[in-house]
Amino acid sequence: GRYGYVNTEGKYAINPQFDDAGRFSEGRAAIKLGRLHGFVDKTGSIVINPQFQSAGEFSEGLALIELGGRFGYVDDAGKIVINPQFDKAGAFSDGLASFKMNRRWGFIDKTGKIVINPQFDEVGSFVKGLAPAKLGKLWGYIDPTGKLVINPQFETAGEFSEGLARFELGDRWGFLDRTGKIVINPQFDDAHSFTNGLAHVKLARKYGYVDTNGKYVWNPSN
């Protein structure tokens, strides 16, 4: 099968011609031709030739790429600005990107300089100065210096969205604020991040939405 892109009317904007195709971000989308990944613009023109083993979305002007089994970053012209050197890595957010070396995660800035040494078992992305980080079996939150500002205490923890982050405790999901205070007690079987003031939640095989106070605005239904 071949991949292409349709517009909001369902008409082809870019004809199916790729072996794989990612989402558009910052005017570019990662595509795959044969075994190699490159990037196209919104007209379907290849703007960065397929040359990478894998490629991610552009974020804050840079995209994650893989060369020789190592991860680095290119700018929107396709120039490698951070050499492939990491075992794994994530997208830039708040000017920082996660990377993995020797089974530990840390963070780099846009010059490729390590700003938080690899020391965590897992991490999420920074959102307004806070990122989830896992030490041992528990998750907490760090600031951009790598300092733990919310102690590891959760079984799972998500990125902040609209001032709240989802977390799992005792197999139940709830939400905390940026000070670490639990504002919606863990009670759901599953929960998604807040978008436009609402979070999608699951309770006893039923789905609904809660507001930032934890009140149902759409009661759980099948």
Protein Blocks (a to p, Z undefined) as FASTA:
>chain_A
ZZddddfkopafbdcfbfbdcddeehiacddehjbccdddfkopafbdcfbfbdcddeeh
iacddeehiacdddfkopafbdcfbfbdcddeehiacddeehiacdddfkopafbdcfbf
bdcddeehiacddehjbccdddfkopafbdcfbfbdcddeehiacddeehiacdddfkop
afbdcfbfbdcddeehiacddeehiacdddfkopafbdcdZZ
